[in-house]
Amino acid sequence: MKANFDNLLKSVTGLLTLLSAQFYVEDFSPHASRVVVNDPRDGFEEAIGGYFRVKFPDNWPARDRYDFNWAAIQNDADPFVNYPYPA
């Protein structure tokens, strides 16, 4: 893969997509950071870390979504599930 601006943008936006899909806008940091200016009229939200903005879809069927409620499991001794993927 060549190191160029196009590949940089694809990599950063791909990572932002994965993190936003998994963690929504929760970045689990001890401090609040604000780098971008939010405009509630455009439908975008501040993404993880505050460096980017993302527009989440609002038309996904319920059967295609999963629920992740960190507040409900954050005090569990082991809130994460280990999946033994085949080698």
PDB file of N, CA, C and O in Angstrom:
ATOM      1  N   MET A   1       0.845  -1.172   0.000  1.00  0.00           N
ATOM      2  CA  MET A   1       0.000   0.000   0.000  1.00  0.00           C
ATOM      3  C   MET A   1       0.889   1.234   0.000  1.00  0.00           C
ATOM      4  O   MET A   1       1.883   1.300   0.723  1.00  0.00           O
ATOM      5  N   LYS A   2       0.527   2.187  -0.802  1.00  0.00           N
ATOM      6  CA  LYS A   2       1.303   3.420  -0.884  1.00  0.00           C
ATOM      7  C   LYS A   2       0.855   4.408   0.189  1.00  0.00           C
ATOM      8  O   LYS A   2      -0.332   4.533   0.487  1.00  0.00           O
ATOM      9  N   ALA A   3       1.824   5.095   0.754  1.00  0.00           N
ATOM     10  CA  ALA A   3       1.529   6.122   1.745  1.00  0.00           C
ATOM     11  C   ALA A   3       1.206   7.413   0.998  1.00  0.00           C
ATOM     12  O   ALA A   3       2.102   8.089   0.491  1.00  0.00           O
ATOM     13  N   ASN A   4      -0.077   7.744   0.935  1.00  0.00           N
ATOM     14  CA  ASN A   4      -0.494   8.986   0.304  1.00  0.00           C
ATOM     15  C   ASN A   4      -1.712   9.523   1.046  1.00  0.00           C
ATOM     16  O   ASN A   4      -2.264   8.858   1.923  1.00  0.00           O
ATOM     17  N   PHE A   5      -2.120  10.725   0.686  1.00  0.00           N
ATOM     18  CA  PHE A   5      -3.210  11.375   1.412  1.00  0.00           C
ATOM     19  C   PHE A   5      -4.531  10.624   1.252  1.00  0.00           C
ATOM     20  O   PHE A   5      -5.311  10.539   2.201  1.00  0.00           O
ATOM     21  N   ASP A   6      -4.787  10.085   0.075  1.00  0.00           N
ATOM     22  CA  ASP A   6      -6.018   9.331  -0.159  1.00  0.00           C
ATOM     23  C   ASP A   6      -6.095   8.116   0.771  1.00  0.00           C
ATOM     24  O   ASP A   6      -7.136   7.870   1.381  1.00  0.00           O
ATOM     25  N   ASN A   7      -5.013   7.366   0.880  1.00  0.00           N
ATOM     26  CA  ASN A   7      -4.993   6.194   1.765  1.00  0.00           C
ATOM     27  C   ASN A   7      -5.068   6.602   3.226  1.00  0.00           C
ATOM     28  O   ASN A   7      -5.661   5.886   4.034  1.00  0.00           O
ATOM     29  N   LEU A   8      -4.481   7.731   3.581  1.00  0.00           N
ATOM     30  CA  LEU A   8      -4.592   8.246   4.947  1.00  0.00           C
ATOM     31  C   LEU A   8      -6.052   8.534   5.284  1.00  0.00           C
ATOM     32  O   LEU A   8      -6.535   8.133   6.343  1.00  0.00           O
ATOM     33  N   LEU A   9      -6.759   9.227   4.390  1.00  0.00           N
ATOM     34  CA  LEU A   9      -8.171   9.536   4.630  1.00  0.00           C
ATOM     35  C   LEU A   9      -9.007   8.269   4.745  1.00  0.00           C
ATOM     36  O   LEU A   9      -9.869   8.175   5.619  1.00  0.00           O
ATOM     37  N   LYS A  10      -8.766   7.306   3.888  1.00  0.00           N
ATOM     38  CA  LYS A  10      -9.512   6.047   3.939  1.00  0.00           C
ATOM     39  C   LYS A  10      -9.250   5.314   5.254  1.00  0.00           C
ATOM     40  O   LYS A  10     -10.174   4.755   5.846  1.00  0.00           O
ATOM     41  N   SER A  11      -8.022   5.311   5.706  1.00  0.00           N
ATOM     42  CA  SER A  11      -7.680   4.633   6.955  1.00  0.00           C
ATOM     43  C   SER A  11      -8.310   5.317   8.161  1.00  0.00           C
ATOM     44  O   SER A  11      -8.880   4.653   9.027  1.00  0.00           O
ATOM     45  N   VAL A  12      -8.210   6.624   8.221  1.00  0.00           N
ATOM     46  CA  VAL A  12      -8.754   7.362   9.363  1.00  0.00           C
ATOM     47  C   VAL A  12     -10.272   7.258   9.400  1.00  0.00           C
ATOM     48  O   VAL A  12     -10.847   7.039  10.466  1.00  0.00           O
ATOM     49  N   THR A  13     -10.931   7.411   8.254  1.00  0.00           N
ATOM     50  CA  THR A  13     -12.387   7.322   8.250  1.00  0.00           C
ATOM     51  C   THR A  13     -12.850   5.890   8.517  1.00  0.00           C
ATOM     52  O   THR A  13     -13.898   5.693   9.132  1.00  0.00           O
ATOM     53  N   GLY A  14     -12.104   4.904   8.076  1.00  0.00           N
ATOM     54  CA  GLY A  14     -12.443   3.518   8.392  1.00  0.00           C
ATOM     55  C   GLY A  14     -12.359   3.253   9.885  1.00  0.00           C
ATOM     56  O   GLY A  14     -13.241   2.617  10.462  1.00  0.00           O
ATOM     57  N   LEU A  15     -11.292   3.744  10.510  1.00  0.00           N
ATOM     58  CA  LEU A  15     -11.137   3.583  11.957  1.00  0.00           C
ATOM     59  C   LEU A  15     -12.239   4.328  12.704  1.00  0.00           C
ATOM     60  O   LEU A  15     -12.801   3.804  13.666  1.00  0.00           O
ATOM     61  N   LEU A  16     -12.548   5.542  12.269  1.00  0.00           N
ATOM     62  CA  LEU A  16     -13.621   6.313  12.889  1.00  0.00           C
ATOM     63  C   LEU A  16     -14.953   5.583  12.773  1.00  0.00           C
ATOM     64  O   LEU A  16     -15.746   5.588  13.715  1.00  0.00           O
ATOM     65  N   THR A  17     -15.205   4.961  11.637  1.00  0.00           N
ATOM     66  CA  THR A  17     -16.439   4.202  11.442  1.00  0.00           C
ATOM     67  C   THR A  17     -16.517   3.021  12.401  1.00  0.00           C
ATOM     68  O   THR A  17     -17.551   2.793  13.028  1.00  0.00           O
ATOM     69  N   LEU A  18     -15.425   2.271  12.514  1.00  0.00           N
ATOM     70  CA  LEU A  18     -15.412   1.122  13.418  1.00  0.00           C
ATOM     71  C   LEU A  18     -15.607   1.530  14.877  1.00  0.00           C
ATOM     72  O   LEU A  18     -16.404   0.926  15.595  1.00  0.00           O
ATOM     73  N   LEU A  19     -14.880   2.549  15.308  1.00  0.00           N
ATOM     74  CA  LEU A  19     -14.997   2.996  16.699  1.00  0.00           C
ATOM     75  C   LEU A  19     -16.377   3.565  16.987  1.00  0.00           C
ATOM     76  O   LEU A  19     -16.932   3.323  18.059  1.00  0.00           O
ATOM     77  N   SER A  20     -16.939   4.315  16.053  1.00  0.00           N
ATOM     78  CA  SER A  20     -18.268   4.886  16.258  1.00  0.00           C
ATOM     79  C   SER A  20     -19.341   3.811  16.275  1.00  0.00           C
ATOM     80  O   SER A  20     -20.301   3.899  17.040  1.00  0.00           O
ATOM     81  N   ALA A  21     -19.182   2.791  15.430  1.00  0.00           N
ATOM     82  CA  ALA A  21     -20.156   1.699  15.415  1.00  0.00           C
ATOM     83  C   ALA A  21     -20.106   0.907  16.713  1.00  0.00           C
ATOM     84  O   ALA A  21     -21.139   0.443  17.196  1.00  0.00           O
ATOM     85  N   GLN A  22     -18.938   0.753  17.271  1.00  0.00           N
ATOM     86  CA  GLN A  22     -18.801  -0.041  18.489  1.00  0.00           C
ATOM     87  C   GLN A  22     -19.127   0.752  19.750  1.00  0.00           C
ATOM     88  O   GLN A  22     -19.809   0.246  20.641  1.00  0.00           O
ATOM     89  N   PHE A  23     -18.650   1.978  19.831  1.00  0.00           N
ATOM     90  CA  PHE A  23     -18.733   2.738  21.080  1.00  0.00           C
ATOM     91  C   PHE A  23     -19.577   4.005  21.010  1.00  0.00           C
ATOM     92  O   PHE A  23     -19.633   4.757  21.983  1.00  0.00           O
ATOM     93  N   TYR A  24     -20.244   4.261  19.863  1.00  0.00           N
ATOM     94  CA  TYR A  24     -21.061   5.450  19.652  1.00  0.00           C
ATOM     95  C   TYR A  24     -20.173   6.677  19.864  1.00  0.00           C
ATOM     96  O   TYR A  24     -19.189   6.823  19.139  1.00  0.00           O
ATOM     97  N   VAL A  25     -20.457   7.541  20.792  1.00  0.00           N
ATOM     98  CA  VAL A  25     -19.622   8.718  21.021  1.00  0.00           C
ATOM     99  C   VAL A  25     -18.884   8.646  22.355  1.00  0.00           C
ATOM    100  O   VAL A  25     -18.269   9.630  22.766  1.00  0.00           O
ATOM    101  N   GLU A  26     -18.933   7.511  23.034  1.00  0.00           N
ATOM    102  CA  GLU A  26     -18.270   7.341  24.332  1.00  0.00           C
ATOM    103  C   GLU A  26     -16.795   7.045  24.118  1.00  0.00           C
ATOM    104  O   GLU A  26     -16.444   6.045  23.493  1.00  0.00           O
ATOM    105  N   ASP A  27     -15.930   7.908  24.634  1.00  0.00           N
ATOM    106  CA  ASP A  27     -14.493   7.683  24.440  1.00  0.00           C
ATOM    107  C   ASP A  27     -13.786   7.210  25.706  1.00  0.00           C
ATOM    108  O   ASP A  27     -12.582   6.956  25.675  1.00  0.00           O
ATOM    109  N   PHE A  28     -14.514   7.085  26.825  1.00  0.00           N
ATOM    110  CA  PHE A  28     -13.967   6.547  28.068  1.00  0.00           C
ATOM    111  C   PHE A  28     -12.755   7.332  28.574  1.00  0.00           C
ATOM    112  O   PHE A  28     -11.907   6.777  29.272  1.00  0.00           O
ATOM    113  N   SER A  29     -12.669   8.607  28.230  1.00  0.00           N
ATOM    114  CA  SER A  29     -11.539   9.400  28.704  1.00  0.00           C
ATOM    115  C   SER A  29     -11.917  10.114  30.000  1.00  0.00           C
ATOM    116  O   SER A  29     -13.094  10.377  30.244  1.00  0.00           O
ATOM    117  N   PRO A  30     -10.920  10.428  30.831  1.00  0.00           N
ATOM    118  CA  PRO A  30     -11.212  11.080  32.108  1.00  0.00           C
ATOM    119  C   PRO A  30     -11.510  12.569  31.975  1.00  0.00           C
ATOM    120  O   PRO A  30     -11.962  13.192  32.935  1.00  0.00           O
ATOM    121  N   HIS A  31     -11.269  13.141  30.820  1.00  0.00           N
ATOM    122  CA  HIS A  31     -11.516  14.566  30.644  1.00  0.00           C
ATOM    123  C   HIS A  31     -12.327  14.806  29.374  1.00  0.00           C
ATOM    124  O   HIS A  31     -12.292  14.009  28.436  1.00  0.00           O
ATOM    125  N   ALA A  32     -13.042  15.900  29.364  1.00  0.00           N
ATOM    126  CA  ALA A  32     -13.829  16.255  28.181  1.00  0.00           C
ATOM    127  C   ALA A  32     -12.967  17.083  27.249  1.00  0.00           C
ATOM    128  O   ALA A  32     -12.332  18.049  27.671  1.00  0.00           O
ATOM    129  N   SER A  33     -12.948  16.706  25.999  1.00  0.00           N
ATOM    130  CA  SER A  33     -12.206  17.485  25.020  1.00  0.00           C
ATOM    131  C   SER A  33     -13.175  18.026  23.985  1.00  0.00           C
ATOM    132  O   SER A  33     -14.141  17.355  23.622  1.00  0.00           O
ATOM    133  N   ARG A  34     -12.932  19.182  23.532  1.00  0.00           N
ATOM    134  CA  ARG A  34     -13.765  19.776  22.493  1.00  0.00           C
ATOM    135  C   ARG A  34     -12.838  20.440  21.484  1.00  0.00           C
ATOM    136  O   ARG A  34     -12.174  21.436  21.772  1.00  0.00           O
ATOM    137  N   VAL A  35     -12.818  19.863  20.310  1.00  0.00           N
ATOM    138  CA  VAL A  35     -11.984  20.397  19.247  1.00  0.00           C
ATOM    139  C   VAL A  35     -12.854  20.941  18.123  1.00  0.00           C
ATOM    140  O   VAL A  35     -12.521  21.955  17.511  1.00  0.00           O
ATOM    141  N   VAL A  36     -13.966  20.271  17.850  1.00  0.00           N
ATOM    142  CA  VAL A  36     -14.839  20.670  16.751  1.00  0.00           C
ATOM    143  C   VAL A  36     -15.999  21.523  17.259  1.00  0.00           C
ATOM    144  O   VAL A  36     -16.362  21.476  18.434  1.00  0.00           O
ATOM    145  N   VAL A  37     -16.560  22.289  16.356  1.00  0.00           N
ATOM    146  CA  VAL A  37     -17.721  23.108  16.680  1.00  0.00           C
ATOM    147  C   VAL A  37     -18.962  22.346  16.231  1.00  0.00           C
ATOM    148  O   VAL A  37     -19.066  21.954  15.069  1.00  0.00           O
ATOM    149  N   ASN A  38     -19.895  22.136  17.145  1.00  0.00           N
ATOM    150  CA  ASN A  38     -21.116  21.401  16.824  1.00  0.00           C
ATOM    151  C   ASN A  38     -22.203  22.341  16.349  1.00  0.00           C
ATOM    152  O   ASN A  38     -22.405  23.416  16.913  1.00  0.00           O
ATOM    153  N   ASP A  39     -22.902  21.921  15.303  1.00  0.00           N
ATOM    154  CA  ASP A  39     -24.063  22.640  14.795  1.00  0.00           C
ATOM    155  C   ASP A  39     -25.221  21.662  14.821  1.00  0.00           C
ATOM    156  O   ASP A  39     -25.293  20.783  13.962  1.00  0.00           O
ATOM    157  N   PRO A  40     -26.139  21.786  15.787  1.00  0.00           N
ATOM    158  CA  PRO A  40     -27.209  20.798  15.935  1.00  0.00           C
ATOM    159  C   PRO A  40     -28.133  20.708  14.727  1.00  0.00           C
ATOM    160  O   PRO A  40     -28.906  19.757  14.618  1.00  0.00           O
ATOM    161  N   ARG A  41     -28.070  21.664  13.832  1.00  0.00           N
ATOM    162  CA  ARG A  41     -28.964  21.658  12.669  1.00  0.00           C
ATOM    163  C   ARG A  41     -28.517  20.700  11.573  1.00  0.00           C
ATOM    164  O   ARG A  41     -29.322  20.350  10.710  1.00  0.00           O
ATOM    165  N   ASP A  42     -27.256  20.263  11.580  1.00  0.00           N
ATOM    166  CA  ASP A  42     -26.773  19.438  10.465  1.00  0.00           C
ATOM    167  C   ASP A  42     -26.887  17.935  10.712  1.00  0.00           C
ATOM    168  O   ASP A  42     -26.621  17.149   9.804  1.00  0.00           O
ATOM    169  N   GLY A  43     -27.276  17.517  11.920  1.00  0.00           N
ATOM    170  CA  GLY A  43     -27.476  16.104  12.197  1.00  0.00           C
ATOM    171  C   GLY A  43     -26.212  15.338  12.555  1.00  0.00           C
ATOM    172  O   GLY A  43     -26.279  14.134  12.803  1.00  0.00           O
ATOM    173  N   PHE A  44     -25.065  16.002  12.589  1.00  0.00           N
ATOM    174  CA  PHE A  44     -23.817  15.342  12.953  1.00  0.00           C
ATOM    175  C   PHE A  44     -23.588  15.460  14.451  1.00  0.00           C
ATOM    176  O   PHE A  44     -24.060  16.399  15.093  1.00  0.00           O
ATOM    177  N   GLU A  45     -22.855  14.490  15.004  1.00  0.00           N
ATOM    178  CA  GLU A  45     -22.509  14.503  16.419  1.00  0.00           C
ATOM    179  C   GLU A  45     -20.991  14.444  16.564  1.00  0.00           C
ATOM    180  O   GLU A  45     -20.287  13.953  15.682  1.00  0.00           O
ATOM    181  N   GLU A  46     -20.507  14.949  17.681  1.00  0.00           N
ATOM    182  CA  GLU A  46     -19.075  14.878  17.955  1.00  0.00           C
ATOM    183  C   GLU A  46     -18.674  13.419  18.115  1.00  0.00           C
ATOM    184  O   GLU A  46     -19.292  12.680  18.881  1.00  0.00           O
ATOM    185  N   ALA A  47     -17.652  13.010  17.401  1.00  0.00           N
ATOM    186  CA  ALA A  47     -17.198  11.619  17.436  1.00  0.00           C
ATOM    187  C   ALA A  47     -16.214  11.416  18.583  1.00  0.00           C
ATOM    188  O   ALA A  47     -15.842  12.362  19.276  1.00  0.00           O
ATOM    189  N   ILE A  48     -15.806  10.185  18.766  1.00  0.00           N
ATOM    190  CA  ILE A  48     -14.873   9.820  19.825  1.00  0.00           C
ATOM    191  C   ILE A  48     -13.625  10.691  19.761  1.00  0.00           C
ATOM    192  O   ILE A  48     -13.013  10.832  18.702  1.00  0.00           O
ATOM    193  N   GLY A  49     -13.252  11.268  20.882  1.00  0.00           N
ATOM    194  CA  GLY A  49     -12.054  12.089  20.952  1.00  0.00           C
ATOM    195  C   GLY A  49     -12.271  13.543  20.618  1.00  0.00           C
ATOM    196  O   GLY A  49     -11.434  14.378  20.961  1.00  0.00           O
ATOM    197  N   GLY A  50     -13.369  13.879  19.956  1.00  0.00           N
ATOM    198  CA  GLY A  50     -13.681  15.264  19.653  1.00  0.00           C
ATOM    199  C   GLY A  50     -12.986  15.840  18.437  1.00  0.00           C
ATOM    200  O   GLY A  50     -13.090  17.042  18.192  1.00  0.00           O
ATOM    201  N   TYR A  51     -12.280  15.028  17.665  1.00  0.00           N
ATOM    202  CA  TYR A  51     -11.564  15.547  16.510  1.00  0.00           C
ATOM    203  C   TYR A  51     -12.400  15.504  15.231  1.00  0.00           C
ATOM    204  O   TYR A  51     -12.118  16.232  14.280  1.00  0.00           O
ATOM    205  N   PHE A  52     -13.417  14.660  15.209  1.00  0.00           N
ATOM    206  CA  PHE A  52     -14.239  14.488  14.026  1.00  0.00           C
ATOM    207  C   PHE A  52     -15.703  14.552  14.408  1.00  0.00           C
ATOM    208  O   PHE A  52     -16.062  14.499  15.585  1.00  0.00           O
ATOM    209  N   ARG A  53     -16.546  14.666  13.383  1.00  0.00           N
ATOM    210  CA  ARG A  53     -17.993  14.609  13.568  1.00  0.00           C
ATOM    211  C   ARG A  53     -18.525  13.497  12.700  1.00  0.00           C
ATOM    212  O   ARG A  53     -17.986  13.224  11.627  1.00  0.00           O
ATOM    213  N   VAL A  54     -19.579  12.853  13.156  1.00  0.00           N
ATOM    214  CA  VAL A  54     -20.144  11.718  12.439  1.00  0.00           C
ATOM    215  C   VAL A  54     -21.666  11.838  12.429  1.00  0.00           C
ATOM    216  O   VAL A  54     -22.273  12.333  13.379  1.00  0.00           O
ATOM    217  N   LYS A  55     -22.265  11.376  11.338  1.00  0.00           N
ATOM    218  CA  LYS A  55     -23.727  11.364  11.231  1.00  0.00           C
ATOM    219  C   LYS A  55     -24.171   9.913  11.261  1.00  0.00           C
ATOM    220  O   LYS A  55     -23.901   9.151  10.332  1.00  0.00           O
ATOM    221  N   PHE A  56     -24.854   9.537  12.331  1.00  0.00           N
ATOM    222  CA  PHE A  56     -25.300   8.166  12.504  1.00  0.00           C
ATOM    223  C   PHE A  56     -26.593   7.944  11.730  1.00  0.00           C
ATOM    224  O   PHE A  56     -27.435   8.839  11.661  1.00  0.00           O
ATOM    225  N   PRO A  57     -26.760   6.761  11.148  1.00  0.00           N
ATOM    226  CA  PRO A  57     -28.008   6.483  10.422  1.00  0.00           C
ATOM    227  C   PRO A  57     -29.178   6.386  11.393  1.00  0.00           C
ATOM    228  O   PRO A  57     -29.017   5.983  12.545  1.00  0.00           O
ATOM    229  N   ASP A  58     -30.336   6.755  10.918  1.00  0.00           N
ATOM    230  CA  ASP A  58     -31.520   6.673  11.768  1.00  0.00           C
ATOM    231  C   ASP A  58     -32.596   5.769  11.165  1.00  0.00           C
ATOM    232  O   ASP A  58     -33.747   5.791  11.600  1.00  0.00           O
ATOM    233  N   ASN A  59     -32.218   4.978  10.164  1.00  0.00           N
ATOM    234  CA  ASN A  59     -33.209   4.151   9.483  1.00  0.00           C
ATOM    235  C   ASN A  59     -32.852   2.661   9.481  1.00  0.00           C
ATOM    236  O   ASN A  59     -33.342   1.923   8.626  1.00  0.00           O
ATOM    237  N   TRP A  60     -32.019   2.203  10.408  1.00  0.00           N
ATOM    238  CA  TRP A  60     -31.693   0.783  10.470  1.00  0.00           C
ATOM    239  C   TRP A  60     -32.808   0.029  11.167  1.00  0.00           C
ATOM    240  O   TRP A  60     -33.299   0.475  12.204  1.00  0.00           O
ATOM    241  N   PRO A  61     -33.217  -1.100  10.621  1.00  0.00           N
ATOM    242  CA  PRO A  61     -34.235  -1.904  11.309  1.00  0.00           C
ATOM    243  C   PRO A  61     -33.692  -2.415  12.652  1.00  0.00           C
ATOM    244  O   PRO A  61     -32.496  -2.667  12.793  1.00  0.00           O
ATOM    245  N   ALA A  62     -34.574  -2.562  13.618  1.00  0.00           N
ATOM    246  CA  ALA A  62     -34.177  -2.993  14.962  1.00  0.00           C
ATOM    247  C   ALA A  62     -33.472  -4.346  14.929  1.00  0.00           C
ATOM    248  O   ALA A  62     -32.571  -4.579  15.735  1.00  0.00           O
ATOM    249  N   ARG A  63     -33.851  -5.234  14.031  1.00  0.00           N
ATOM    250  CA  ARG A  63     -33.253  -6.572  13.986  1.00  0.00           C
ATOM    251  C   ARG A  63     -31.774  -6.532  13.545  1.00  0.00           C
ATOM    252  O   ARG A  63     -31.040  -7.493  13.775  1.00  0.00           O
ATOM    253  N   ASP A  64     -31.339  -5.435  12.917  1.00  0.00           N
ATOM    254  CA  ASP A  64     -29.958  -5.311  12.456  1.00  0.00           C
ATOM    255  C   ASP A  64     -29.064  -4.587  13.456  1.00  0.00           C
ATOM    256  O   ASP A  64     -27.885  -4.370  13.178  1.00  0.00           O
ATOM    257  N   ARG A  65     -29.595  -4.213  14.602  1.00  0.00           N
ATOM    258  CA  ARG A  65     -28.830  -3.479  15.616  1.00  0.00           C
ATOM    259  C   ARG A  65     -28.488  -4.395  16.782  1.00  0.00           C
ATOM    260  O   ARG A  65     -29.112  -5.439  16.973  1.00  0.00           O
ATOM    261  N   TYR A  66     -27.503  -3.996  17.547  1.00  0.00           N
ATOM    262  CA  TYR A  66     -27.233  -4.663  18.808  1.00  0.00           C
ATOM    263  C   TYR A  66     -27.201  -3.616  19.899  1.00  0.00           C
ATOM    264  O   TYR A  66     -27.000  -2.431  19.631  1.00  0.00           O
ATOM    265  N   ASP A  67     -27.397  -4.050  21.118  1.00  0.00           N
ATOM    266  CA  ASP A  67     -27.465  -3.124  22.230  1.00  0.00           C
ATOM    267  C   ASP A  67     -26.185  -3.223  23.051  1.00  0.00           C
ATOM    268  O   ASP A  67     -25.733  -4.319  23.384  1.00  0.00           O
ATOM    269  N   PHE A  68     -25.620  -2.096  23.365  1.00  0.00           N
ATOM    270  CA  PHE A  68     -24.428  -2.041  24.207  1.00  0.00           C
ATOM    271  C   PHE A  68     -24.663  -0.951  25.239  1.00  0.00           C
ATOM    272  O   PHE A  68     -24.563   0.236  24.928  1.00  0.00           O
ATOM    273  N   ASN A  69     -24.971  -1.346  26.448  1.00  0.00           N
ATOM    274  CA  ASN A  69     -25.240  -0.393  27.512  1.00  0.00           C
ATOM    275  C   ASN A  69     -24.121  -0.499  28.551  1.00  0.00           C
ATOM    276  O   ASN A  69     -24.202  -1.301  29.482  1.00  0.00           O
ATOM    277  N   TRP A  70     -23.093   0.304  28.386  1.00  0.00           N
ATOM    278  CA  TRP A  70     -21.932   0.255  29.272  1.00  0.00           C
ATOM    279  C   TRP A  70     -22.320   0.538  30.715  1.00  0.00           C
ATOM    280  O   TRP A  70     -21.764  -0.067  31.632  1.00  0.00           O
ATOM    281  N   ALA A  71     -23.257   1.442  30.933  1.00  0.00           N
ATOM    282  CA  ALA A  71     -23.670   1.780  32.299  1.00  0.00           C
ATOM    283  C   ALA A  71     -24.212   0.565  33.035  1.00  0.00           C
ATOM    284  O   ALA A  71     -24.083   0.471  34.256  1.00  0.00           O
ATOM    285  N   ALA A  72     -24.814  -0.360  32.309  1.00  0.00           N
ATOM    286  CA  ALA A  72     -25.398  -1.544  32.944  1.00  0.00           C
ATOM    287  C   ALA A  72     -24.356  -2.603  33.291  1.00  0.00           C
ATOM    288  O   ALA A  72     -24.598  -3.436  34.164  1.00  0.00           O
ATOM    289  N   ILE A  73     -23.208  -2.589  32.628  1.00  0.00           N
ATOM    290  CA  ILE A  73     -22.217  -3.655  32.851  1.00  0.00           C
ATOM    291  C   ILE A  73     -20.873  -3.159  33.357  1.00  0.00           C
ATOM    292  O   ILE A  73     -19.982  -3.971  33.606  1.00  0.00           O
ATOM    293  N   GLN A  74     -20.697  -1.859  33.516  1.00  0.00           N
ATOM    294  CA  GLN A  74     -19.376  -1.324  33.854  1.00  0.00           C
ATOM    295  C   GLN A  74     -18.857  -1.777  35.216  1.00  0.00           C
ATOM    296  O   GLN A  74     -17.646  -1.761  35.438  1.00  0.00           O
ATOM    297  N   ASN A  75     -19.726  -2.176  36.122  1.00  0.00           N
ATOM    298  CA  ASN A  75     -19.282  -2.616  37.444  1.00  0.00           C
ATOM    299  C   ASN A  75     -19.156  -4.129  37.567  1.00  0.00           C
ATOM    300  O   ASN A  75     -18.824  -4.635  38.639  1.00  0.00           O
ATOM    301  N   ASP A  76     -19.416  -4.857  36.484  1.00  0.00           N
ATOM    302  CA  ASP A  76     -19.219  -6.311  36.492  1.00  0.00           C
ATOM    303  C   ASP A  76     -17.734  -6.629  36.636  1.00  0.00           C
ATOM    304  O   ASP A  76     -16.889  -5.882  36.143  1.00  0.00           O
ATOM    305  N   ALA A  77     -17.416  -7.717  37.298  1.00  0.00           N
ATOM    306  CA  ALA A  77     -16.018  -8.110  37.477  1.00  0.00           C
ATOM    307  C   ALA A  77     -15.338  -8.366  36.128  1.00  0.00           C
ATOM    308  O   ALA A  77     -14.174  -8.008  35.948  1.00  0.00           O
ATOM    309  N   ASP A  78     -16.045  -8.976  35.189  1.00  0.00           N
ATOM    310  CA  ASP A  78     -15.499  -9.251  33.861  1.00  0.00           C
ATOM    311  C   ASP A  78     -16.597  -8.980  32.832  1.00  0.00           C
ATOM    312  O   ASP A  78     -17.297  -9.908  32.425  1.00  0.00           O
ATOM    313  N   PRO A  79     -16.760  -7.720  32.404  1.00  0.00           N
ATOM    314  CA  PRO A  79     -17.878  -7.375  31.528  1.00  0.00           C
ATOM    315  C   PRO A  79     -17.692  -7.794  30.071  1.00  0.00           C
ATOM    316  O   PRO A  79     -18.605  -7.636  29.261  1.00  0.00           O
ATOM    317  N   PHE A  80     -16.535  -8.319  29.738  1.00  0.00           N
ATOM    318  CA  PHE A  80     -16.258  -8.673  28.351  1.00  0.00           C
ATOM    319  C   PHE A  80     -16.332 -10.184  28.150  1.00  0.00           C
ATOM    320  O   PHE A  80     -15.984 -10.962  29.038  1.00  0.00           O
ATOM    321  N   VAL A  81     -16.786 -10.577  26.979  1.00  0.00           N
ATOM    322  CA  VAL A  81     -16.923 -11.992  26.647  1.00  0.00           C
ATOM    323  C   VAL A  81     -15.744 -12.390  25.766  1.00  0.00           C
ATOM    324  O   VAL A  81     -15.394 -11.679  24.824  1.00  0.00           O
ATOM    325  N   ASN A  82     -15.142 -13.522  26.077  1.00  0.00           N
ATOM    326  CA  ASN A  82     -14.032 -14.040  25.294  1.00  0.00           C
ATOM    327  C   ASN A  82     -14.563 -15.092  24.331  1.00  0.00           C
ATOM    328  O   ASN A  82     -15.086 -16.123  24.754  1.00  0.00           O
ATOM    329  N   TYR A  83     -14.426 -14.828  23.035  1.00  0.00           N
ATOM    330  CA  TYR A  83     -14.876 -15.776  22.026  1.00  0.00           C
ATOM    331  C   TYR A  83     -13.678 -16.582  21.536  1.00  0.00           C
ATOM    332  O   TYR A  83     -12.724 -16.004  21.014  1.00  0.00           O
ATOM    333  N   PRO A  84     -13.707 -17.898  21.693  1.00  0.00           N
ATOM    334  CA  PRO A  84     -12.595 -18.746  21.221  1.00  0.00           C
ATOM    335  C   PRO A  84     -12.688 -18.983  19.715  1.00  0.00           C
ATOM    336  O   PRO A  84     -13.222 -20.001  19.274  1.00  0.00           O
ATOM    337  N   TYR A  85     -12.179 -18.061  18.946  1.00  0.00           N
ATOM    338  CA  TYR A  85     -12.225 -18.195  17.487  1.00  0.00           C
ATOM    339  C   TYR A  85     -11.338 -19.343  17.041  1.00  0.00           C
ATOM    340  O   TYR A  85     -10.261 -19.556  17.597  1.00  0.00           O
ATOM    341  N   PRO A  86     -11.793 -20.082  16.037  1.00  0.00           N
ATOM    342  CA  PRO A  86     -10.967 -21.201  15.547  1.00  0.00           C
ATOM    343  C   PRO A  86      -9.699 -20.657  14.889  1.00  0.00           C
ATOM    344  O   PRO A  86      -9.713 -19.603  14.253  1.00  0.00           O
ATOM    345  N   ALA A  87      -8.626 -21.388  15.055  1.00  0.00           N
ATOM    346  CA  ALA A  87      -7.330 -20.962  14.501  1.00  0.00           C
ATOM    347  C   ALA A  87      -7.222 -21.298  13.044  1.00  0.00           C
ATOM    348  O   ALA A  87      -6.201 -21.012  12.419  1.00  0.00           O
TER     349      ALA A  87
END
